[in-house]
Amino acid sequence: MAGRKNPSQLTGYVLLNGKLLPSSVRRRLCGYVVQVKIECIEYSVIKSAF
């Protein structure tokens, strides 16, 4: 629904200069954050925070 992704079903590879990034390096350098709340562009910063 609405094109949102389920984080438990995300898969893929991380490449650096065309080579697979080792998992030990990937865990230290990379992260993925799922967007849970979509903000209305008409709201101010203060309104969006609440």
PyRosetta script that sets phi, psi and omega in degrees:
from pyrosetta import init, pose_from_sequence

init()
pose = pose_from_sequence("MAGRKNPSQLTGYVLLNGKLLPSSVRRRLCGYVVQVKIECIEYSVIKSAF")
pose.set_psi(1, 131.0)
pose.set_omega(1, 178.2)
pose.set_phi(2, 59.7)
pose.set_psi(2, 18.3)
pose.set_omega(2, 176.2)
pose.set_phi(3, 71.6)
pose.set_psi(3, 14.0)
pose.set_omega(3, 179.8)
pose.set_phi(4, -77.7)
pose.set_psi(4, 147.8)
pose.set_omega(4, -177.3)
pose.set_phi(5, -98.7)
pose.set_psi(5, 145.8)
pose.set_omega(5, 173.3)
pose.set_phi(6, -90.5)
pose.set_psi(6, 114.7)
pose.set_omega(6, -175.1)
pose.set_phi(7, -58.8)
pose.set_psi(7, -25.4)
pose.set_omega(7, -179.7)
pose.set_phi(8, -75.5)
pose.set_psi(8, -12.4)
pose.set_omega(8, -178.4)
pose.set_phi(9, -109.3)
pose.set_psi(9, 7.1)
pose.set_omega(9, -179.3)
pose.set_phi(10, -79.3)
pose.set_psi(10, 133.4)
pose.set_omega(10, 176.7)
pose.set_phi(11, -137.4)
pose.set_psi(11, 164.5)
pose.set_omega(11, 177.3)
pose.set_phi(12, 157.6)
pose.set_psi(12, -174.8)
pose.set_omega(12, -178.8)
pose.set_phi(13, -126.0)
pose.set_psi(13, 152.0)
pose.set_omega(13, 174.2)
pose.set_phi(14, -113.7)
pose.set_psi(14, 119.2)
pose.set_omega(14, 180.0)
pose.set_phi(15, -110.2)
pose.set_psi(15, 143.5)
pose.set_omega(15, 174.8)
pose.set_phi(16, -128.5)
pose.set_psi(16, 117.0)
pose.set_omega(16, -175.3)
pose.set_phi(17, 54.6)
pose.set_psi(17, 37.9)
pose.set_omega(17, 176.8)
pose.set_phi(18, 79.6)
pose.set_psi(18, 2.9)
pose.set_omega(18, -179.8)
pose.set_phi(19, -116.0)
pose.set_psi(19, 145.1)
pose.set_omega(19, 179.7)
pose.set_phi(20, -61.6)
pose.set_psi(20, 129.1)
pose.set_omega(20, 179.8)
pose.set_phi(21, -78.7)
pose.set_psi(21, 125.3)
pose.set_omega(21, 179.8)
pose.set_phi(22, -57.8)
pose.set_psi(22, 145.5)
pose.set_omega(22, -176.6)
pose.set_phi(23, -61.0)
pose.set_psi(23, -32.8)
pose.set_omega(23, 179.8)
pose.set_phi(24, -64.5)
pose.set_psi(24, -39.0)
pose.set_omega(24, 178.4)
pose.set_phi(25, -75.0)
pose.set_psi(25, -42.5)
pose.set_omega(25, -178.4)
pose.set_phi(26, -58.8)
pose.set_psi(26, -41.2)
pose.set_omega(26, -179.4)
pose.set_phi(27, -65.3)
pose.set_psi(27, -30.6)
pose.set_omega(27, -179.8)
pose.set_phi(28, -82.5)
pose.set_psi(28, -30.5)
pose.set_omega(28, -170.7)
pose.set_phi(29, -106.0)
pose.set_psi(29, -20.2)
pose.set_omega(29, -171.5)
pose.set_phi(30, -120.1)
pose.set_psi(30, 152.9)
pose.set_omega(30, 174.5)
pose.set_phi(31, -151.3)
pose.set_psi(31, 161.2)
pose.set_omega(31, 177.9)
pose.set_phi(32, -133.8)
pose.set_psi(32, 128.7)
pose.set_omega(32, -180.0)
pose.set_phi(33, -117.9)
pose.set_psi(33, 125.6)
pose.set_omega(33, 179.0)
pose.set_phi(34, -83.2)
pose.set_psi(34, 132.1)
pose.set_omega(34, 177.2)
pose.set_phi(35, -80.8)
pose.set_psi(35, 116.7)
pose.set_omega(35, -176.2)
pose.set_phi(36, -98.6)
pose.set_psi(36, -30.1)
pose.set_omega(36, -175.7)
pose.set_phi(37, -123.3)
pose.set_psi(37, 129.2)
pose.set_omega(37, 177.9)
pose.set_phi(38, -101.1)
pose.set_psi(38, 126.0)
pose.set_omega(38, -176.7)
pose.set_phi(39, -89.1)
pose.set_psi(39, 149.5)
pose.set_omega(39, 174.5)
pose.set_phi(40, -81.2)
pose.set_psi(40, 129.0)
pose.set_omega(40, -176.3)
pose.set_phi(41, -68.4)
pose.set_psi(41, -13.5)
pose.set_omega(41, -180.0)
pose.set_phi(42, -84.6)
pose.set_psi(42, -10.9)
pose.set_omega(42, -179.8)
pose.set_phi(43, -81.1)
pose.set_psi(43, 149.5)
pose.set_omega(43, 173.2)
pose.set_phi(44, -79.8)
pose.set_psi(44, 172.4)
pose.set_omega(44, 178.3)
pose.set_phi(45, -60.2)
pose.set_psi(45, -42.3)
pose.set_omega(45, -179.2)
pose.set_phi(46, -64.1)
pose.set_psi(46, -46.3)
pose.set_omega(46, 179.9)
pose.set_phi(47, -63.6)
pose.set_psi(47, -37.5)
pose.set_omega(47, -179.3)
pose.set_phi(48, -67.6)
pose.set_psi(48, -29.8)
pose.set_omega(48, -177.7)
pose.set_phi(49, -71.2)
pose.set_psi(49, -22.1)
pose.set_omega(49, -176.6)
pose.set_phi(50, -112.6)
pose.dump_pdb("model.pdb")
